Amino acid sequence: MYEPIRTKSVHTMAGPEPDFPHRSREEELDIRLAGHLTALLTVTDELRALAPDRALDDAAERIAAQVKRLGDGRGPLRAAPSASAAAPARIAALHQRAHTLAGWALVVATTREDTAGTALAAERLDAHAVALGLTG
């Protein structure tokens, strides 16, 4: 009544050597941390354009150095900030976004046991918390 299967099943396990490259957990964490820091750098550059501040300039340079360290030695691509009005609501929204990104970077840097990344992310998290009035 049933005909036997004559072809190899698509559900069988692959051989011992997969035919596609895999990344290690460390490489995946490096990529993720670099992504969060790059996004944080973009928001920081936007804040620098709307509300120039020497502390933001220094932070942007340190974030760019961390991204360069995590990547292949090239600096991150940086977009030109938009030329929108510096409304307080816009600045607050950017600080909120930066606070969130710094928190994500802190989690990944801590998981990765990256002391430089952890220190930078924690510092930026605190700075944006102060700007948002979240600390007393």
C-alpha positions as CSV (number, residue, x, y, z in Angstrom):
1,M,0.0,0.0,0.0
2,Y,2.8,2.5,0.9
3,E,5.7,3.1,-1.5
4,P,9.1,3.3,0.2
5,I,11.0,6.6,0.2
6,R,13.6,6.6,-2.5
7,T,15.1,10.0,-2.0
8,K,17.1,11.5,0.9
9,S,14.9,13.4,3.3
10,V,15.2,17.1,3.5
11,H,15.0,16.8,7.3
12,T,18.2,14.8,7.8
13,M,21.0,16.5,9.6
14,A,23.8,18.1,7.6
15,G,27.2,16.5,7.5
16,P,29.9,17.3,10.0
17,E,31.1,20.4,8.0
18,P,28.4,22.9,7.3
19,D,28.6,24.7,3.9
20,F,28.1,28.2,5.4
21,P,30.2,30.2,7.8
22,H,29.2,30.6,11.4
23,R,30.2,33.3,13.8
24,S,31.2,32.7,17.4
25,R,29.2,34.1,20.3
26,E,32.0,36.7,20.8
27,E,31.8,37.9,17.2
28,E,28.0,38.2,17.4
29,L,28.3,40.2,20.6
30,D,30.9,42.5,19.0
31,I,28.6,43.1,16.0
32,R,25.6,43.8,18.3
33,L,27.6,46.2,20.6
34,A,29.0,48.0,17.6
35,G,25.5,48.4,16.2
36,H,24.1,49.9,19.4
37,L,27.1,52.2,19.7
38,T,26.8,53.3,16.1
39,A,23.1,54.1,16.7
40,L,24.0,56.0,19.9
41,L,26.6,57.9,17.9
42,T,24.0,58.9,15.3
43,V,21.7,60.3,18.0
44,T,24.6,62.0,19.8
45,D,25.6,63.7,16.5
46,E,22.0,64.9,16.1
47,L,22.0,66.3,19.6
48,R,25.3,68.0,19.0
49,A,23.8,69.7,15.9
50,L,20.7,70.9,17.8
51,A,22.3,71.8,21.2
52,P,26.1,72.2,20.8
53,D,27.9,71.0,23.9
54,R,31.6,70.2,24.4
55,A,30.6,67.1,26.5
56,L,28.6,65.7,23.6
57,D,31.6,66.4,21.3
58,D,33.9,64.4,23.6
59,A,31.3,61.6,24.0
60,A,30.9,61.3,20.2
61,E,34.6,60.9,19.7
62,R,34.9,58.2,22.4
63,I,31.9,56.4,21.0
64,A,33.4,56.5,17.5
65,A,36.7,55.1,18.9
66,Q,34.9,52.2,20.5
67,V,33.0,51.4,17.3
68,K,36.4,51.5,15.4
69,R,37.9,49.1,18.0
70,L,35.0,46.7,17.7
71,G,35.0,46.8,13.9
72,D,37.7,46.1,11.4
73,G,39.6,49.2,12.3
74,R,37.6,51.6,10.2
75,G,35.7,54.4,11.8
76,P,31.9,54.3,11.7
77,L,29.9,55.9,8.9
78,R,28.5,59.1,10.3
79,A,25.4,60.8,8.8
80,A,25.1,64.5,8.7
81,P,22.6,65.7,11.3
82,S,19.3,67.0,10.1
83,A,18.7,70.7,10.2
84,S,15.5,70.7,12.1
85,A,14.5,73.2,14.8
86,A,15.8,72.7,18.3
87,A,12.4,72.3,19.9
88,P,12.7,71.1,23.6
89,A,10.4,68.2,22.8
90,R,12.7,67.1,19.9
91,I,15.8,67.3,22.2
92,A,14.0,65.4,25.0
93,A,13.0,62.7,22.5
94,L,16.6,62.4,21.3
95,H,17.9,62.1,24.9
96,Q,15.3,59.4,25.5
97,R,16.4,57.5,22.4
98,A,20.1,57.9,23.4
99,H,19.2,56.7,27.0
100,T,17.6,53.6,25.5
101,L,20.5,52.9,23.2
102,A,23.0,53.4,25.9
103,G,21.1,50.9,28.1
104,W,21.1,48.3,25.3
105,A,24.8,48.9,24.7
106,L,25.4,48.5,28.5
107,V,23.7,45.1,28.5
108,V,25.7,43.8,25.6
109,A,29.0,45.2,26.8
110,T,28.4,43.6,30.2
111,T,27.5,40.3,28.7
112,R,30.6,40.5,26.5
113,E,32.7,41.5,29.6
114,D,34.1,44.5,27.8
115,T,35.1,47.0,30.5
116,A,35.8,49.9,28.2
117,G,32.4,49.4,26.4
118,T,30.6,49.0,29.8
119,A,32.2,52.1,31.2
120,L,31.3,54.2,28.2
121,A,27.7,52.9,28.0
122,A,27.1,53.5,31.7
123,E,28.5,57.0,31.5
124,R,26.2,57.8,28.5
125,L,23.3,56.2,30.2
126,D,23.8,58.5,33.3
127,A,24.4,61.6,31.2
128,H,21.1,61.1,29.3
129,A,19.3,60.2,32.5
130,V,20.4,63.6,34.0
131,A,19.4,65.4,30.8
132,L,15.9,63.8,31.1
133,G,15.6,64.6,34.8
134,L,15.5,60.9,35.7
135,T,18.1,61.2,38.5
136,G,17.8,63.3,41.6
